[in-house]
Structure formats: structure tokens, C-alpha cells
């Protein structure tokens, strides 16, 4: 399985400025903003890392960390930042609508998990995410703690977003395209470059998304096992099935 490392988003920015013949840091801020736009357009679950934080509930809301991108699970109470096993114990599965299910039924928050070995209560809490806050439908929990598991952005030592190596070419083309687009009086050569970089941006963007979606050997084995389950009527005559990449389909 190939390894796609995370690198600073400054890499495609420097590449694009070099290709556009820009010297100095005058345009670096706007190039950085464009690069963030391009990375958001590509989208990738590999740029996020799993984090756990303990939040204070004030009134009926708890502010999420600034680097939070996706909320995953939450437990009422302070269980510290090293409780991954506790989340897997009480929030084992996910429903089709993305709401996590605990052993006591569909609920986003597991209420009062006690010591982590047994539930003290199993009251679901209705809540939603608004303006980077978890908003509870009741203020009865004000003053308590909330332990949350979320996916957050990974940044380098200078605070810049880290991206997958396979996104560099796409972002570089996006930056070059925007650079020539912002010219007040573009020449015919500029229009040619705009069209060229736009085509390359769409091609490399699709390529980056495709590489992000490649299944690992374990994931592919799970898919094959599911499709060849005779209980669902598929895969009985597997000897006659075609093979791809060493796996039978």
C-alpha cells in the first residue's frame, strides 16, 4: 500500500509563484487564501486527524475547538483526552443518517457513562452544530463538562494547513489559473494560460480525489467478502467470477 504523506500547503504556493514569475512575498497572502479554497474544493479525509477535547457547557452550548472540521462522538462528563477506547465501547456504530448509535439506541451524546464500565443513565440529548458550537436543546447541563471526539485540521509548526502530496499539482494549477484571471487587461497569451491551467486544475483535482479513494487491501477484502456472501444470493459461483487486482468479483 502506497503512503501519501502530509506536507505544508506552502509547497504548491511556492511552486505556483515560481511558475508565474512572482518574486517576493507581496502576493503570498492571496495565494494562501486561494490554496485553502482549492484544498476545500478537492476535499480529503486524509488531511484530518482524530482528536479528543474536553469542553465546558455554558448555558445550552459548548464551543468546539477552532481546528474542528467534523464532529464524531460526545460523552457527557470529563473523561480526559485519552479515552479513545471509551468512545469505541459506547459509540460503536453509525446509522445511515450519520448519527452515532450507542448501545441504548440512537443518540449523539451518551449521557453519564459513569466510570466507563457501565451506564448510570441512558437519556438521549437532542443537539445540533451551529457556528462551531454544540447547541443542546436544554440548559439543564450548564456548568458540566463534555468530552468530544472530532476530526481536526493538521497544521505545520508555522500554523499552515497540511495537505496530501497528491494534491500539490491540482492546487498549483488552481493558483496559476487565478493569478492570470485577476489581470485587468489579459492578453491572448494570458487567455491561453487561463484555459490551460483550468483544464489541468479539473484533471488533477479529479486525479487527487481518485487517489484519495483508493481502497486498502483490508478494505478491498471486506468488500469482496460482503459481495460474495451466499446469504445475500451473491458469490455462489465465485469460480466463474472475474478477477481484478488479485481479488475475485
Buried (B, 14 or more C-beta within 10 A) or exposed (E): EEEBEBBBBBBBBBBBBEBBEBEEEEBBEEBBEBBBBBBEEBEBEBBBBEBBBBBEBEEBBBBBEEBBEEBBBBBBBBBEEEBEEBBEBBBEEEEEEEEBBBEBEEBBBBBBBEEBEEBEEBEBBEBEEEEEBBBBEEEEBBEBBBBBBBBBBBBEEEEBBBBBBBBBBBBBBBBBBBBBBEEEEBEEEBEEBBEBBBEBBBEBBEBBBEBBEEEEEEEBEEEBEEBBEEEEEBBEEBEEBEEEEEBBB
